[in-house]
Amino acid sequence: MTKSKGFTIIELLVVIAIIAVLAAVVLVNVTGYISKAKDAAIKTDIGNLATGMASCYSSLGTYTGCSANTTYVPAALATDIDSQNGTGGAALIVNVDTNGTAFCASAELATSTGDNAYVCTDSTGVTKSSATSTCGTTATACPN
């Protein structure tokens, strides 16, 4: 009697099942890392906005129009934030007070919720997570 070489169908199914379970575990972990990377990119973009706004103010003496001034603030910044958080809407809010002496900007994060749903920066140099998207009625500071 000759002995055939190879794997049985049961052995192959067991190996495929093990690979499927491992792939599912990896997929869940990778998705979490991708979401955290998107939040980090949004926070970096808000930091770049704050730097650009400060440069604009130092050159022009006002924050009025700075967020749209591509010399200081990258034109694709709002689009980049929108693509990172995946909301499909205007993800970046920039408020400047009527005197042009203070600003506040906030963006919705991709994955965070509740108290850390947004990141906010203002003209005083404060950058923090916030539960709300608005930058206050006077646009001078991030909300508490």
Residue pairs with C-beta under 8 A, 6 or more apart in sequence:
35 110
35 111
36 111
38 84
38 85
38 86
38 109
38 110
38 111
39 84
39 109
39 110
39 111
39 112
41 80
41 84
42 81
42 84
42 85
42 91
42 107
42 108
42 109
42 110
42 119
43 109
43 119
43 127
45 77
45 80
45 81
45 84
45 107
46 81
46 105
46 106
46 107
46 119
46 120
46 121
46 127
47 121
47 127
48 73
48 74
48 77
49 67
49 73
49 77
49 92
49 94
49 105
49 121
50 105
50 121
50 125
50 127
52 66
52 69
52 72
52 73
52 74
52 77
53 63
53 66
53 67
53 72
53 73
53 103
53 105
53 123
54 123
55 72
56 63
56 66
56 69
56 71
56 72
56 73
57 63
57 66
57 123
59 72
60 66
62 100
62 101
63 96
63 97
63 100
63 101
63 102
63 103
63 123
64 96
64 100
66 72
66 73
66 96
66 103
67 73
67 94
67 96
67 103
67 105
74 80
77 92
78 90
78 91
78 92
81 91
81 92
81 107
82 88
82 89
82 90
82 91
82 92
84 91
84 110
85 91
85 107
85 108
85 109
85 110
86 110
87 108
91 107
91 108
92 105
92 106
92 107
93 105
93 106
93 107
93 133
93 134
93 135
94 103
94 104
94 105
95 103
95 104
95 105
95 134
95 135
95 136
95 139
96 102
96 103
96 139
97 103
97 138
97 139
97 140
101 123
102 122
102 123
102 124
102 138
102 139
102 140
102 141
103 122
103 123
103 139
104 120
104 121
104 122
104 123
104 135
104 136
104 139
104 140
104 141
104 142
105 120
105 121
105 122
105 135
106 118
106 119
106 120
106 121
106 130
106 132
106 133
106 134
106 135
106 142
107 118
107 119
108 117
108 118
108 133
109 116
109 117
109 118
109 119
109 129
112 118
112 129
114 131
115 129
115 130
115 131
116 129
116 130
116 131
117 129
117 130
117 131
117 132
117 133
118 129
118 130
118 131
118 132
118 133
119 127
119 128
119 129
119 130
120 126
120 127
120 128
120 129
120 130
120 135
120 142
120 143
121 127
121 142
122 135
122 140
122 141
122 142
123 140
124 140
124 141
126 141
126 142
127 142
128 142
130 142
130 143
131 143
132 143
134 143
135 141
135 142
135 143
136 142
136 143
